[in-house]
Amino acid sequence: MNLLFVTQNLPRRFASCGVQRQWHLVEGLLSDFDVTVATYAHSEADYDDAKKLESLGAHVELVGFDKKRDGSDRFSNRLPGRCAELASQTDFEVLLIAKFWMGICIDPVLGASNRRPLVILDEVDVEWVREIRRAELMEDPGRRDTLLLEVRKMKDAELRFARAADLVLCVTPADESVLRTEIPEMKSLIVPVGQYPEYYEPNALVSKEPGSIVFVGHYAHNPNVDGILWFARDVLPKIRTRIPAAKLYALGGGPPPEVATLANDPQIVVPGWVDDIRDYLFRAEVSIAPLRFGSGIKGKITEAFFCRLPVVTTSIGAEGMGLAHESNALIADDAETFAGAVVELLCDAPKRARLANAGYEFAVERFDVRGIARSLSTKLKKWTGR
């Protein structure tokens, strides 16, 4: 069976959570489908990295990504056109769209297809919900109103493409519930974001650094910027009143100036993109996910769990993942309580160990990518009648 996978960014094994997810989906689907990945080439590196994806057995079609004169990105109509060409040459049983904005490719593919494929939208997270939550945190009424106008357009587009799909993949029950409120007739599957547990097996040669706190998140994602700035500004000073030597490692690619300058503090490290984050995770005593808005599954939490690293997060960070306060994580929403939770773990080695083991067992049960991919592939075969 043939499957056309359309995505904005080339799937990569080591990348942001969403891009990793696409790699994992392709890898899992290849057991039952001949997969063609159609995506934009943002740089010359994409052409080299496409070979890694092709080594799995996928076919990759790269289309140049246009730039406006001001240097900002815009979607090229060449990818929908190329997808239509592919659909006219190959009978695809499945069209899988990663993220709603790539729904621009649905009609061109359907129009060029000899027979209608099953159309699937992979939501990853519900964008408009995330942005409404972001607007609620804004103190400037003008900026908030401007963002809310954009959110209305985003919501309309996201729901339009979700309605156009035969099946919607959601990463959490919370995301599924939000979408079903808007589209009661929606057919959906819960397909969590996963990882390979053995990849994160702790290195016994790496010693824990007392007082060390780690954050992981790509800074092109607004919740990560807001979260680490809130933590550094409002939470970390409270931690230092009790643990003066506490040290923060703020990992992630593309830190904006306001994040990069946090490194002016000698006890805050902002290394930018790190090829292998495991040594930082193995060395840290506590992982944080101080997210004040967002949706979907937080890959930073599952990575920490697989590293047997205890997590302090917010209700937003825990949403939809099935986390329980004091059972497999600590959950706190205000600065004082969040700081207290981090201090408690830094000072209580037995509790750190208990939560680390509980988080690991929880993640192995729910977020092992092989089980997730096998389940999806099996269900899609049934959906296509094969």
N, C-alpha and C positions, 0 to 999 in steps of 0.2 A: 504494500500500500504506500501511496505517495502523500507526503505531508509538506506543505509550504509554511515555513515559519518566518514571519515578518516582524522585524524589530528595529528600533532606532539605532541601537549600538551593537557591535559585534559581541556575541557571547564569549566570555572569558572565564577561565578556571579561577583566576585570582583577580578579583576586581571588587567593585561595590556589590552590595547584597543582591540588588536587582539583576545586575549583569551576570553574576555568578549563578543566580537562579536559572537564567536562560541557558547557560552552559549545561547545568544539571538536567534541565528538561530535554535538551537535545540529546544528551548522552543516554538518558533513560528511554526516550522514544525510538532511538535507533535500533533497539532490539526487535521492534515490530513494524517500523515504518522506514521507508526511504525518505530521508529528510533533506530538503533544500532550505537553506537559510538565506533570506534576502534582507540586506541591511545597508546602511550608509557607511561609506569609508570617510572617517573624519580626519585621518592622517595616513602617512605612508606606513606607519606601524601596523595599521589594520590589515594591510595586505600580507604582511609577514605573519601576523597572529592568526589570520584566516587559515593558514596551513595547519595550525594546531587543531582547529576545529575539523578540518578536512581529514586529519589523521584518525579521527574517531569514526569516519565513514560518511560524514555529512558533505553535501555539495554547497558551496558558498558563492553567492552572487553579491558583489559589492558595487554600490552606486555612489558617485561623488556627492558630497554634502555641500550645498551652496552657502555662500556667505552674503549678507547684506553689505552695503558699502561701509556701514559703521562697524563691521566686524562681527555683528551678532549673527546667531544661527537662524536659519529659516528652513522649512522643509522643502525639498525639491520635488517637483512633480515627476522627476525621472524614476523614483523608486516605484510609485504606483504604476507607471508605464512599463517598467521592467517586469513587475509582478504580473501584469496583464499578458505580456509576451510569454512568460514562463507558463502561465495558465493555459495559453492557447497551444502550447507545445506538449504539455504533460497533463494527464488527467489526475488532479490532486483530489484525493478523498477527503483531506482535511486542510483547512486554512487556519493556522494558529497565529493570532495577532497579539503581540506583547505590548501592553499598555494601550490605553484607549486612543491616544493621539495617532497611532498608526492605523486606526480605522479608516483613514483616507484611502487605504489600499483595498478595502473590502469590495466596493462597487466595481472598480476596474477588473479585479480578479473574477468576480461573478459574471461580469459582462463578457469576459473572454473565455470562460470555461465551457467545455463541451457538456459537462454535467455539473450540477451544483455540488460543491464540497460542503462538508460540515464546517461551519464557521465558529471558531472558538476565540473568545477574548480572555486573555490572562490579565487580570486587574492589578495584581501585585499589591497595590494599596488604592484606596478610594481618594483620588486627588482632591476633589472639591471639599470633602470632609476635612482633610488635612489643612487646606487653606482657610476654611472658615475658622478653624481653631487658631490658626496663626493670626487672623484678623482680630479675634477676640483679645489677643494679648497686646495689640497696638494701642498706644496711648494717644497718638495723633489722629484725631477724627478724620482729617482729610485723607491721610494715607489709608486708614481703615476703610473708608467709603470707596476709595479707588480700587483697593484690593477686592472688596466685596462685589463690585461691578464685574471685575475679571472672573471672580468665582462663579457668578451666575452663568457667564458664557461657558466656563469650564464644565460646570455641572450639566448644562444642556448638551454639550458635545459628548461628555462621558456617558450620559444616559442614552443618547441617541445611538452610539455605537454598541452599548450593551444590549439595547433592544434589537439591533441588527444581527446580533450573534445568536446562534442556536444554543450555545452553552457558554457560561461565564465561569472562569476559574477564580476563586477567591482564596486568599491565604489564611483568613481567619473567619470564624462564625460571626464576629462583630461586623466585618466588612460585608459579608453575605446578607446579614440582617438589614443593614443600611440600604443596600441596593434593592433588596426585595420589597422594602417599604415603598420604594419608588416604582418598582417593576414587579408587581405581584406574580405575574406569569413567568418570570425568569427561571430558566433551568440552570442549575449551578452545581459545581463540585468544590469541596474544600481541598485545596492543594497547598500545604504549608511550604514555607521556605526551609530548605534542609542543608545539612552539611555532612561531611564524611567524618565520623567520630575518630577513626584511627589517625587522621591527619593531625588532630589536636592532642594526641596522647602526650602528656607532659614529659619534658626532658629532665631526667633526674640529675643531669649535670648543671642545670640552671638553678641557682639558689634564689629564694624569695628575698626581695629587698624590703626591709621593714619600713612601714609607712607609705608604701607605694600604691598609687591609684591609677587605673588606666581607663581611657575612653577611646573608642574606635568609631570613626564615622567619616564618610566622604563629605567634604564641605561644600560640594555643589548642591547638597540637600539641605534646605533651609532649617529643618528641625535640628540638625546637628550643630549648625552655627549658633542658633539661639540657645541650645541646650548647654554647650560647653561655655559660652559666655555667661549664662546665668550661674552655672556651677562655679566658675572662676571668680565671679563678682560677688555672689550672695552666699554661696555655700562654703567654698574653700576657706575663707577667712574665719568662719566659725569652727571649722575643723582644726585650724592652726592654733586657736586659743587653747585647745586641749592636746594637740599633737603638733608642736611647732615644726617638726622635721618632715611632716607629710609632703609627699612629692607627687605631682600630677604629670602623667604622660598622655598628651592629647594627640593621638594618632589620626591620620587621614590625609588623603590627597587634596590638593587645592585649597589650603587654608587662606581665607581672605586676610587683609591686613589687620583687621581687629582681632583675629584669632592668632595670627603670626606674632603679633606684638605681646601676646601673653608670655612669650618666651623671654621677655625682658626680666621677668621674675626668675631668679636662678633655680627655683624649685618647681618650675613648670617647663616641660620639654615639649616642643612642637616640631617633630621631625619631618612633617609632610608625608608624602607617600612612602610607605615602607613595603618592600617586596615580600617580606615574610614577617608577619606581626607576631608570630608565636613566641619568640623569645621575650617580647614585651609582656605578653599575656602570662607566660610561665613565671616571669619575674615578679609580677604584681601580686599584691595581697587582696585587692578588691577591684572589681570592675564596676563602672558606673554607666547608667543610661539615663541621664537627667533630662528627658525629653518633655517639653511642655506642650507640644502639639505634634500631630502625626497620625498615621494609621498603618494597618498591616503588621506583619511580624518584624521584629527588630533583630536583624542578623547579628548585631553586636552582642545580644544577649545569648543567642544559641552558641556563638563562638566561645563566649566566656564559659558557658555551661560545659561544653565539650573539653575545655581546658581545665575543668574542675576548679573554676574560679568563682567565688561567691559574687552575687550581683546585688547592687542597690539601684532601683529604678523608680519611676513614677507610675501613676495609674495609666497614663497614656502609653508609657513604655511597655507595661504589662498587658495592655488591652488585647483581648482575643487570643492570648497565648496559653491561658489556663494557669497562670502563676498564682500562688497563694502566699500572702505575707507570712513570714516566719516559717513557712513550710519548705519552699524552694528558692525564695528570694526575699529581700526586704523592700517594701514599697512605701514611698514617702513623697508627698507633693509640695510641702513648703520647705523653705531653706533650712529652718531650724531642725525639723524632723529628719530631713535628708542628711544633714551634717551629723546628727546624732547617730543615725544608722551606720554611716561610714565609720565614725569613731568607734562604735560598738564592735564592728567587725575587725578593725585594725587592732583593737585591744584584747580581743577574745579569740584566741587561736582555736579552741575547741568548737566554738560556734562557726567560725570560718570553715573549718573542716566539715562540719555537719551540713551546712548549706551548700558547700561545694559538691559534696557527694550526692545530695538530694537533687541539685540542679543537673548534674551529669546524668543520673538515672532518668530523670524527667526528659531530658533532651534525647537520650538514646531511644526512649520509647516513642517519642513523637516526631523527632526532627532528623532521623537518619535518612539521608537523601535517597538511598537505594530503595527503601520501602516506599517512599513517596513516589519515586519515578515508576517503580513496577506497578503500583496501584493505578496511577494515571494511565499508563500504557494499556493495561488490562481493560480499564473502563472505556477508553477511547475505541478500542477494538469492538466492544459491545455497542457503543453508540453508532459506529459505522456499519454495524451488522456483519462484522467479520469474525 
